[in-house]
């Protein structure tokens, strides 16, 4: 049975995000509760993460993952570009909409759909405010990023209305990934990743059956994102987001492109993508796995050679392949979560 445990990371971190103090004083506050001991928030999250494929694939495409979204400059706490006023606004919004309740309600709906009844599977849930000055999070992930594994699900959010509308889809996606990565932490191949993201997209489809393309629904740019970026820029003292200069460990960051809008493949592109991926199922190089799943545009921006894939094409292929497996074997999603990858693809 899949059970959800809410961890009040928002409450733990609020005094640190919103304190009007010098950097040295903020660090002292963080060492007490977030970074300082094995029992504090950050080491607890860090020590159980999959340190190989999960983080390496995510880092290769610059999308989700612990290192690319969450750990950068201490969850954004020590980013000199971040303004406390922006964190004040985020926390006020989270409290106004009761974000924690929304998240847990959406996750429970998804958990009821997955329902791996043959195992006891507790998942801890952590919510972290998104640093609006962090350009990768705002321009690649459109202000909503998640990761899961090791019995945990983490999410970071910039709470625009559009992001709140797509949040349930993203949570359904990530809960399936968190469950699969927790049950099968040994996965190293493209085949393993296809099973995981295919189960994730079918989890979205089963939870929200009216979605026409559930494999890309978690990645669609919200309709209000241009306005959200403008608001974030103003909170950080910039006239627009293009003028905002990020600071990642002393490196000035400017000019990251918006991620491409995902769209379903046409028939020819789908057949081509299926052929390419079927020939690479045993691939283990993280950068190539990222390319096969998310497309060349993401990995070439990180300095890696392309593999010949369109944006998000591998996610649609994974959905197709897992749909075939579920139908062929007569499995529920909960049953498929438990099986090894080579029994499914």
N, C-alpha and C positions, 0 to 999 in steps of 0.2 A: 504494500500500500504506500502511495506517495503522500507524505505529510509535509506541510509547510510551516516553517518556524521564522517569525519575523524578528530580526535583530535591529535594534533602534540605533543604527549607525547615524541617522540624521540627528538624533538628539545628542549623541556623543560628540559629533563634530560641529554642531551649531556654534558653541561658544568660541571655537577656534576659527571658524570661517568669518564670524561677524565681529570679532574683537578689534577694537581700534588700538592696536599696540604695535610696537616695533617688531621687525622680523625676528630678532633674538627672543623676544618675549613670546611671540607666536610659536616659535620652535619649542620653547620650554613648556607651553601649554600642550602642544602635540605630543611631546615625549611622555607626558604624564598619562595620556589616554589612548593615543593612536599608534605611536611608534616605539615606545620605550621598552616594553617587556614582552615576553612570550605570550602574556595574557592580553596585551593590548590589541586594538583592532587590526592594525596593519600587519604585524607579524602573523597573526592568526590567519588572515586571508592569504598572505604571501606563501606561507610554508607548505600549504596543501595544494597550491595550484600546480597544474601540470607544467613543468618547466621546459618541456621539449616541444612537442608538436603543437599543442594548443596555443602557446604564446608565440611560437615561431611562425606559424601560419598566419596568425592575426597580425603580427608585426610586419610580415612580408607584404601584406596588402594595405596596411595602414588603416584598417577598419577597427573591428572590435578586439577586445582582449585586454588582459591585465596591464601589460606594459604600455600599449598604445593609447589606452583611454584612461585607465584608473590611476596608475602609479606615477604618471608624469608629474614631477615636481610635487610629490606628496599629495596626490589627489587635487592638485591645483592650489593647495594651501600656500605654497611658497613661490608661486608665479608672480613676479613683480608687476606684471601687466594687469593682473586681476584686481578689481576694485571691490572693496568691502560693500559698497552700495549695491553692486550687482548681486552679491551673496545675500544681502538683506532682502532684495526683491525676490530672489528665488525662494528663500525660506518663507517669506510672507505668502507667496503663491502656493507653495506646498501645503501650508497650514490652511489657507483659504479653501482649497479644493479637497483637503484631507487626502493627500496623495497616498499615504501609506495604506489607507483603507481601500482606495481604488486599486492599488497594485495587488493587494492580497485577494480582493474579490476576483480580479481578472485571472490571477494565478490559480485560484481554487477552481474556477470554471475550466481552465485548461487541464488541471490535475484530474478533474472528474472525467475528462475525455481520455486522457492517457491511461490512467488506472492500471498500473502494473501490479496486479493483486498478489502475485506470487512472491514478492519481496517486500521487505520493510525498507523504505527509501525516504529518509528525512532530508529535506532541502532547506538550508538556511537562506534567508532573503535579506539582502543589503541594498539600501538606496543611498546614493551619493550625489550631491549637487554637481552639475556640470560646470566647470570653469568656462564661462562664456568667452574668455580671451584665448582659449585653446582652439586654434584654428582647425586642427584635424577633427576635433569633436564637433565643431559647428559646421564645417564645410564638407567633410567627407561623410560623417554620420548624421548630419542634419539635426544635431542636438539630442540624439537618443541612441545610447549604446548599451549593450548587455554582454555578459559573459557568464558561463556556468561550468561547473565541474567540481569534483572533490566534495560533493555534498553541499555546494553553495551556488547561489544565483546572485549576481551583482548587476545593478543597473545604474546608469547616470543619465540625467535628463535636464534639458532646458525646457521649461514648461510653457511652451506656446500652445494655443488651442489646437493647432494641427497635430502637434506631437501627442497631446493627450488623446486625440481621436485615434491615432495609430498605435498607441501604447499597448492596448490589449492584444493586438496582433503580434507585436514584438515579444510580449511576455509569453504568449503561447509558443512561439518559436523557440525562445530561449529555455523555457522549462523543459521541453523535449530534449534540447541539447544538453542541458545540465544533467538530466536524468541519464542520458546515454553516456556522457563523458564520466559520470560517477560510476555507472555500472561497468563500463568498459574503458578504464583509463589506459589500457595498453595499446589503443589504436594508433597506428603509425602511418598507414597507407592512404592513398586517395580513396580506395574502396571504403575504408573506415569512415572517412569524412563524408563520402556520398551517402552512406547509410545514415549518419548522424543528421546531416542537413535535410536529407529526404524524409526522415521521420519527423523532423521539425516542421517542414512545410506541410506534411500530412496532418500533423497536430493542429496547425493553424486552420487547415481546410476543414477538419472535423469539428473544431470549436466554432468556427465562423464560416459556415457552408455557403454563404452568399458571396464570398470573395471570388472573383473570377481568376485571379492569378496568385494563389496563396504563397508561392515560393518567393515572390518579390514584394508582397504587401508589407513586410517589416522594414523594407529599405526605401520605400517611396518617399520622396521629398514632400513634406506637408505643404498645403496650398498657401499657408501664411508665412512661409519661411523667409521670403524677402523682407517682410515687415519685421519678423522676429530678429533677423540679423541687424536691421537698422536699430531696433530697440537695444539689442546687446551692445552695439557700438556706442550708442549714446550713454548707456550706463557705464561704459569704460572710457568716456571722455573723447571719443572719436566722432567725426562728422558722419562717417559711414563705415561699414565693416571692412571695405577694401583699404581704408586708411589705417586700420588698427594693426599695429606691429606687435606680433607675439614675441614672447621671450621664453625659450625652452632651454633651461640650464645655460643661460648666457648667450645662446644663439638667437639672433633676431630672425623671426619667421614672418614672412609676408608673401602673399601671392599664391597660396594654395588654392587650387581650383575646386569649385563645387563638384561633387561626385556626379556622374551621369545619372539621369533618371532611368530607372529600370523599366523595361517593357518586355512582354512576351516575345519569344523568337518566332520568326516565320517558319514555315515547314522546312524549307531548304536549310536554314541556319540550324534548326533543331536536329535534323538528320546529320549534318556535318558535325555538330557538337557531340552528339551521341557517339559517332564514329571515333572522334578524337579521344574522348574520355574512355571509351571501352578499350582502347589500345594502351591506356596508361593506368589501369586500375591498381597496379602494384607500385606506383610511384611513391617514394618516401621523402623526397627533397621538399622541405616546407615551402620554399619560394615557388616551386612548380605546382604544388598542390594548391596554393593560394591563387595562382594564375588559372588553373583549371576550374576552380570554383567561382571566383569573382571576376575574372577577366584580365586581359593584358593591361588595361588602362591603370589598374590599381598597382600592379607589381612593377611596371616600368617607371611609375612615379617614384618608387622606392629604390630605383637603380638596378632592378633585376630584369633579365631578358624575358620577353613574352613567350607564350606557349601557343598562340594562335586562337585565343578565345575572346568572344565578345563579352561586354559587361554582364555579369550575373548569369552567364549562360550555364555554368556548371550547376547552379541552383535549380534551374529548370530540368536539366538532365537528371539530377538527383531525385527530383519529384517524380519524373517519369519512371526511372528505374525502381524506386521504392514502391510506386503504385503497382507496377508489374509484379513485384515480389509479394506484396500484401494480397493481391488478387490470386496469384498462382498458388500460394501456400495457405490461403484462407485464414490469415492472421488478423487479430486486432492489433492496434498500436501498442497496447500494453504487452502483448505477447512478443511482438517484434523487438521491443526495447531489450528483451532479455537474450536474444539470439546473437551468436557471433556474426560478424559481417559477411564472412564467406558463405553463410547459410542464406543470406538475403540477396546479395549481388555477386 
